[in-house]
């Protein structure tokens, strides 16, 4: 085993442990029940989700710039600590103000990790000369995170039965603390940052300016940022409505989690397929998006439990497409503000997700949940068509043109 291979494996193992623990939050499956049992109305619960989304939107790009200017490893260690404090407040002082503050802290934790994680992983792999392993590594990391979610689903019920919400909250805080400890074991080798253009200009502000400038002025980077936002946001938003689709198949309420489990397994498979997906050219990537969209619409419109096998296959495709889009973005970033640019993609993803929520609500009101799912995937078909046009252009380009590959 070469030194580069050994270093890459150590990074990957630490990364997988970190992503698993950050998603092993037993409050995930039951926090809405906690809010309701505390006496909150549906309107109050919805307002908490808005607070959560706004916290991420406001803090994500500044957090990425801060990570570029200081230490990404430090930022990744602080992220789960923010969440731990928030979950602790929910457990000790269950009330609307505590829930609101907790969501702000949870949003801050997500903002800190978004951008910094991808930037650290890519730069560390590049440092040891194995940047081509990024898609495989980040795909498996997302699978580890999904495994953490699966673990929280399986453990939440028994722990809730043994110790109620306090036990579930304590377990969630413990997972966050362990994640923070693991983050301190991540390697970090940073390139020297450029000197501020003005003597009084703080490093994080300079990084923010550099990141925004690269995302706006570099056309390939700008296209990759937009692709990440569109590809990741739509299926990520639709995932929140899967319980409604499952219930509409006519199964018993207790069977709904089993159907969702099938979809979770599909997501895990999609992350593991990243090494094979790296061989896709632009045309193949377009077919992946289009096929996943059609299969998802078909699965939702079946109105039968067997349709969730199609939904799981579609989510596997979308997970793979998201990993490949992220890999292309990382490969195109050339400046020192990698976390800032990645955080910009995350912010656009959040904004697109909110738009999908609004659009889905309107579509579901005008039709029904299944048809809303089917219509919501139309943007994927448009993106796939645009990618096919690009593939046609690259077929006429020289054979060694790197733009012909999706991970260029």
C-alpha positions as CSV (number, residue, x, y, z in Angstrom):
1,X,0.0,0.0,0.0
2,X,1.4,3.4,-1.0
3,X,1.6,6.3,1.4
4,X,-1.0,8.2,-0.7
5,X,-3.3,5.2,-0.5
6,X,-2.8,4.8,3.2
7,X,-3.5,8.6,3.8
8,X,-6.6,8.4,1.6
9,X,-7.9,5.5,3.6
10,X,-7.3,7.1,6.9
11,X,-9.1,10.3,5.7
12,X,-12.0,8.2,4.4
13,X,-12.4,6.2,7.6
14,X,-12.5,9.3,9.8
15,X,-14.9,11.0,7.3
16,X,-17.3,8.0,7.4
17,X,-17.3,8.0,11.2
18,X,-18.0,11.7,11.2
19,X,-20.9,11.6,8.8
20,X,-22.4,8.6,10.4
21,X,-22.4,10.2,13.9
22,X,-23.7,13.6,12.7
23,X,-26.8,11.8,11.3
24,X,-27.2,9.3,14.2
25,X,-29.7,11.8,15.8
26,X,-32.5,9.9,17.5
27,X,-34.5,13.0,17.6
28,X,-34.9,13.0,13.8
29,X,-37.9,10.6,13.7
30,X,-39.7,12.1,16.7
31,X,-38.9,15.8,17.1
32,X,-42.2,16.8,15.4
33,X,-44.0,14.6,18.0
34,X,-42.0,16.3,20.7
35,X,-43.2,19.7,19.5
36,X,-46.8,18.5,19.2
37,X,-46.8,16.9,22.7
38,X,-45.4,20.1,24.1
39,X,-48.5,21.8,22.9
40,X,-47.4,23.5,19.7
41,X,-49.9,24.0,16.9
42,X,-49.2,23.0,13.3
43,X,-48.7,26.7,12.4
44,X,-46.1,27.1,15.2
45,X,-44.3,23.9,14.0
46,X,-44.2,25.3,10.5
47,X,-42.8,28.6,11.7
48,X,-39.9,26.6,13.4
49,X,-39.1,25.1,10.0
50,X,-39.0,28.5,8.5
51,X,-36.6,29.7,11.3
52,X,-34.4,26.6,10.6
53,X,-34.3,27.4,6.8
54,X,-33.5,31.1,7.3
55,X,-30.7,30.4,9.7
56,X,-29.0,28.2,7.2
57,X,-29.5,30.7,4.4
58,X,-28.1,33.6,6.3
59,X,-25.1,31.8,7.8
60,X,-24.0,29.3,5.1
61,X,-21.9,31.5,2.9
62,X,-20.2,33.5,5.7
63,X,-19.5,30.1,7.4
64,X,-17.8,28.8,4.3
65,X,-15.7,32.0,4.0
66,X,-14.7,31.6,7.7
67,X,-13.7,28.0,7.1
68,X,-11.5,29.1,4.2
69,X,-9.9,31.8,6.3
70,X,-9.3,29.7,9.5
71,X,-9.4,25.9,9.8
72,X,-11.9,23.7,8.1
73,X,-11.2,21.0,10.7
74,X,-12.0,23.4,13.5
75,X,-15.2,24.4,11.8
76,X,-16.3,20.8,11.3
77,X,-15.7,20.1,15.0
78,X,-17.8,23.2,16.0
79,X,-20.7,22.2,13.8
80,X,-22.0,19.3,15.8
81,X,-21.4,21.2,19.0
82,X,-23.9,23.8,17.9
83,X,-26.4,21.1,17.2
84,X,-25.7,19.5,20.6
85,X,-26.5,22.7,22.4
86,X,-29.7,23.0,20.5
87,X,-30.8,19.5,21.1
88,X,-29.9,19.9,24.8
89,X,-32.2,22.9,25.0
90,X,-35.0,21.0,23.5
91,X,-34.6,18.2,26.0
92,X,-34.2,20.3,29.1
93,X,-36.5,23.3,28.3
94,X,-39.1,22.0,25.9
95,X,-40.9,25.2,24.8
96,X,-41.4,27.3,21.7
97,X,-38.5,29.7,22.5
98,X,-36.2,26.8,23.2
99,X,-37.2,25.0,20.0
100,X,-36.6,28.2,18.0
101,X,-33.2,28.8,19.5
102,X,-32.4,25.1,18.9
103,X,-33.3,25.4,15.3
104,X,-31.1,28.4,14.9
105,X,-28.2,26.5,16.4
106,X,-29.0,23.4,14.3
107,X,-29.0,25.7,11.2
108,X,-25.7,27.2,12.3
109,X,-24.2,23.7,12.6
110,X,-25.4,22.7,9.2
111,X,-24.1,26.0,7.7
112,X,-20.6,25.4,9.3
113,X,-20.4,21.9,7.9
114,X,-21.7,22.8,4.5
115,X,-18.9,23.6,2.1
116,X,-16.1,23.0,4.7
117,X,-16.6,19.3,4.6
118,X,-16.4,18.9,0.8
119,X,-13.5,21.4,0.6
120,X,-11.5,19.6,3.2
121,X,-12.0,16.2,1.6
122,X,-11.1,17.3,-1.9
123,X,-8.0,19.3,-0.8
124,X,-6.8,16.5,1.4
125,X,-7.2,13.9,-1.4
126,X,-5.5,16.3,-3.8
127,X,-2.7,16.8,-1.3
128,X,-1.8,13.1,-1.4
129,X,-2.4,12.9,-5.2
130,X,-5.6,11.0,-5.3
131,X,-8.2,13.7,-6.1
132,X,-9.7,11.3,-8.6
133,X,-11.1,9.4,-5.6
134,X,-13.3,12.3,-4.5
135,X,-16.6,11.1,-6.0
136,X,-16.1,7.6,-4.5
137,X,-15.2,9.0,-1.1
138,X,-17.9,11.6,-0.8
139,X,-20.5,9.1,-2.2
140,X,-19.6,6.6,0.5
141,X,-19.6,9.4,3.1
142,X,-23.2,10.2,2.1
143,X,-24.0,6.5,2.4
144,X,-22.6,6.5,5.9
145,X,-24.8,9.5,6.7
146,X,-27.8,7.7,5.4
147,X,-26.9,4.7,7.5
148,X,-26.8,7.0,10.5
149,X,-30.4,8.2,9.7
150,X,-31.4,4.6,9.3
151,X,-29.9,3.8,12.7
152,X,-31.8,6.7,14.3
153,X,-35.0,5.4,12.8
154,X,-34.4,1.9,14.2
155,X,-33.2,3.1,17.7
156,X,-35.6,6.0,18.3
157,X,-38.6,3.8,19.1
158,X,-36.9,1.5,21.7
159,X,-35.1,4.4,23.4
160,X,-38.2,6.5,23.5
161,X,-40.0,3.6,25.1
162,X,-37.3,3.2,27.7
163,X,-36.7,6.8,28.7
164,X,-39.1,9.1,26.8
165,X,-38.0,12.3,25.1
166,X,-35.2,13.0,27.6
167,X,-33.4,9.7,26.7
168,X,-33.8,10.4,23.0
169,X,-32.5,13.9,23.4
170,X,-29.5,12.8,25.5
171,X,-28.6,10.2,22.9
172,X,-28.7,12.8,20.2
173,X,-26.4,15.1,22.2
174,X,-24.0,12.2,22.8
175,X,-23.8,11.5,19.1
176,X,-23.0,15.1,18.3
177,X,-20.3,15.2,21.0
178,X,-18.7,12.0,19.5
179,X,-18.9,13.6,16.0
180,X,-17.0,16.7,17.3
181,X,-14.3,14.5,18.8
182,X,-13.9,12.5,15.5
183,X,-13.7,15.8,13.6
184,X,-10.5,16.7,15.5
185,X,-8.9,13.6,13.9
186,X,-9.4,14.8,10.3
187,X,-6.2,15.7,8.6
188,X,-5.7,19.3,7.3
189,X,-3.0,20.6,5.0
190,X,-3.8,24.1,3.7
191,X,-2.3,26.1,0.9
192,X,-1.0,29.5,1.9
193,X,-3.7,32.1,1.6
194,X,-3.2,35.2,-0.5
195,X,-2.4,38.4,1.3
196,X,-5.4,40.7,1.8
197,X,-5.7,43.3,-1.0
198,X,-6.1,46.0,1.6
199,X,-4.3,46.1,4.9
200,X,-7.4,46.3,7.0
201,X,-9.3,43.7,5.1
202,X,-10.0,40.6,7.3
203,X,-9.1,37.2,5.8
204,X,-12.6,35.8,5.9
205,X,-14.0,38.8,4.0
206,X,-11.3,38.4,1.4
207,X,-12.2,34.8,1.0
208,X,-15.8,35.6,0.6
209,X,-15.0,38.1,-2.1
210,X,-12.7,35.5,-3.9
211,X,-15.3,32.8,-3.7
212,X,-18.2,35.0,-5.0
213,X,-15.9,36.3,-7.8
214,X,-15.0,32.7,-8.9
215,X,-18.6,31.5,-8.8
216,X,-19.7,34.5,-10.8
217,X,-16.8,35.1,-13.2
218,X,-15.8,31.5,-14.0
219,X,-18.4,30.1,-16.4
220,X,-17.6,26.4,-15.8
221,X,-17.8,26.9,-12.0
222,X,-21.0,28.9,-12.3
223,X,-22.6,26.1,-14.4
224,X,-21.5,23.5,-11.9
225,X,-22.9,25.5,-9.0
226,X,-26.2,25.8,-10.7
227,X,-26.3,22.1,-11.5
228,X,-25.6,21.1,-7.9
229,X,-28.4,23.4,-6.7
230,X,-31.0,22.0,-9.2
231,X,-30.1,18.3,-9.0
232,X,-29.8,18.2,-5.2
233,X,-32.7,20.4,-4.2
234,X,-35.7,18.8,-6.1
235,X,-35.4,15.3,-4.9
236,X,-34.2,16.5,-1.5
237,X,-37.4,18.5,-1.1
238,X,-39.7,15.7,-2.4
239,X,-38.2,13.3,0.2
240,X,-40.1,15.2,2.9
241,X,-43.4,14.3,1.2
242,X,-42.8,10.6,0.8
243,X,-44.8,9.7,3.9
244,X,-47.9,11.2,2.2
245,X,-47.3,9.1,-1.0
246,X,-46.8,6.0,1.2
247,X,-50.0,6.6,3.1
248,X,-51.9,7.1,-0.2
249,X,-51.0,3.6,-1.3
250,X,-53.6,2.3,1.2
251,X,-51.2,0.5,3.6
252,X,-51.6,0.6,7.3
253,X,-50.0,3.5,9.1
254,X,-47.5,1.2,10.7
255,X,-46.3,0.0,7.3
256,X,-45.4,3.5,6.1
257,X,-41.9,3.4,7.8
258,X,-41.1,0.2,6.0
259,X,-41.8,1.8,2.6
260,X,-39.6,4.7,3.6
261,X,-36.9,2.2,4.6
262,X,-36.9,0.8,1.1
263,X,-36.2,4.3,-0.3
264,X,-33.4,4.9,2.3
265,X,-31.7,1.7,1.1
266,X,-32.0,3.0,-2.5
267,X,-30.2,6.2,-1.4
268,X,-27.5,4.2,0.1
269,X,-27.0,2.2,-3.1
270,X,-26.8,5.4,-5.1
271,X,-23.9,6.7,-3.0
272,X,-22.0,3.5,-3.3
273,X,-22.4,3.6,-7.1
274,X,-20.3,6.8,-7.4
275,X,-17.1,5.0,-8.7
276,X,-19.1,3.5,-11.6
277,X,-20.9,6.8,-12.2
278,X,-17.6,8.6,-12.7
279,X,-17.3,6.9,-16.0
280,X,-20.4,8.6,-17.3
281,X,-20.0,11.2,-19.9
282,X,-22.4,14.1,-20.3
283,X,-24.9,12.2,-22.4
284,X,-24.9,9.3,-19.9
285,X,-25.4,11.8,-17.0
286,X,-28.4,13.3,-18.9
287,X,-29.9,9.8,-19.3
288,X,-29.4,9.1,-15.6
289,X,-31.3,12.3,-14.7
290,X,-34.1,11.6,-17.2
291,X,-34.5,8.0,-16.3
292,X,-34.6,8.7,-12.6
293,X,-37.3,11.4,-13.1
294,X,-39.5,9.2,-15.2
295,X,-39.1,6.2,-12.8
296,X,-40.0,8.5,-9.8
297,X,-43.1,9.8,-11.5
298,X,-44.2,6.2,-12.4
299,X,-43.6,5.0,-8.9
300,X,-45.7,7.8,-7.4
301,X,-48.5,7.4,-9.9
302,X,-48.9,3.7,-9.3
303,X,-50.6,4.4,-6.0
304,X,-49.5,0.9,-4.8
305,X,-46.8,-0.2,-2.4
306,X,-44.8,-1.9,-5.1
307,X,-44.4,1.6,-6.6
308,X,-41.9,2.3,-3.8
309,X,-39.4,0.0,-5.5
310,X,-39.4,2.4,-8.4
311,X,-39.2,5.4,-6.0
312,X,-36.2,3.7,-4.3
313,X,-34.5,3.2,-7.7
314,X,-35.2,6.8,-8.6
315,X,-33.7,8.1,-5.4
316,X,-30.6,5.9,-6.0
317,X,-30.2,7.6,-9.3
318,X,-30.7,11.1,-7.9
319,X,-28.2,10.4,-5.1
320,X,-25.6,9.3,-7.6
321,X,-26.4,12.4,-9.8
322,X,-25.9,14.7,-6.8
323,X,-22.6,13.1,-5.9
324,X,-21.3,13.4,-9.5
325,X,-22.5,17.1,-9.7
326,X,-20.6,17.8,-6.5
327,X,-17.5,16.1,-7.8
328,X,-17.6,18.2,-11.0
329,X,-17.9,21.4,-9.0
330,X,-14.9,20.5,-6.8
331,X,-12.8,19.6,-9.8
332,X,-13.6,23.0,-11.4
333,X,-12.8,25.2,-8.4
334,X,-9.2,26.5,-8.8
335,X,-9.0,29.3,-6.2
336,X,-8.3,29.1,-2.5
337,X,-12.0,29.8,-1.5
338,X,-13.2,26.3,-2.1
339,X,-15.5,26.1,1.0
340,X,-17.0,29.5,0.1
341,X,-17.9,28.4,-3.5
342,X,-19.3,25.2,-2.2
343,X,-21.4,27.1,0.4
344,X,-22.7,29.3,-2.4
345,X,-23.9,26.1,-4.1
346,X,-25.5,25.0,-0.8
347,X,-27.3,28.4,-0.4
348,X,-28.7,28.1,-4.0
349,X,-29.8,24.6,-3.1
350,X,-31.6,25.9,0.0
351,X,-33.3,28.6,-2.1
352,X,-34.3,26.1,-4.7
353,X,-35.6,23.7,-2.1
354,X,-37.9,26.4,-0.7
355,X,-39.2,27.1,-4.2
356,X,-39.9,23.4,-4.6
357,X,-41.8,23.4,-1.3
358,X,-44.0,26.2,-2.5
359,X,-44.5,24.8,-5.9
360,X,-45.3,21.3,-4.6
361,X,-47.9,22.8,-2.2
362,X,-49.6,24.5,-5.1
363,X,-49.5,21.5,-7.4
364,X,-50.8,19.1,-4.6
365,X,-53.7,21.5,-4.0
366,X,-54.6,21.7,-7.6
367,X,-54.2,17.9,-8.3
368,X,-53.0,15.4,-5.7
369,X,-49.8,14.3,-4.1
370,X,-48.9,11.7,-6.7
371,X,-49.4,14.1,-9.6
372,X,-47.5,16.8,-7.8
373,X,-44.6,14.3,-7.6
374,X,-44.9,13.6,-11.3
375,X,-44.9,17.3,-12.3
376,X,-42.1,18.3,-9.9
377,X,-39.6,16.2,-11.8
378,X,-40.1,18.1,-15.1
379,X,-37.1,20.4,-14.4
380,X,-34.9,17.3,-14.4
381,X,-36.1,16.5,-17.9
382,X,-35.2,20.0,-18.9
383,X,-31.8,19.8,-17.4
384,X,-31.3,16.4,-19.1
385,X,-32.2,17.9,-22.4
386,X,-29.7,20.7,-21.9
387,X,-27.1,18.1,-21.0
388,X,-27.9,16.1,-24.2
389,X,-27.4,19.3,-26.3
390,X,-24.0,19.8,-24.6
391,X,-23.2,16.1,-25.3
392,X,-23.9,16.7,-28.9
393,X,-21.4,19.6,-29.0
394,X,-18.7,17.6,-27.1
395,X,-19.1,14.7,-29.6
396,X,-17.8,17.2,-32.2
397,X,-15.0,18.3,-29.9
398,X,-11.5,16.6,-29.9
399,X,-11.5,13.2,-28.2
400,X,-9.2,14.5,-25.4
401,X,-11.5,17.4,-24.6
402,X,-12.1,17.1,-20.8
403,X,-15.5,18.9,-21.0
404,X,-16.9,15.7,-22.5
405,X,-16.9,14.1,-19.1
406,X,-19.4,14.8,-16.4
407,X,-16.6,15.0,-13.8
408,X,-14.6,17.6,-15.8
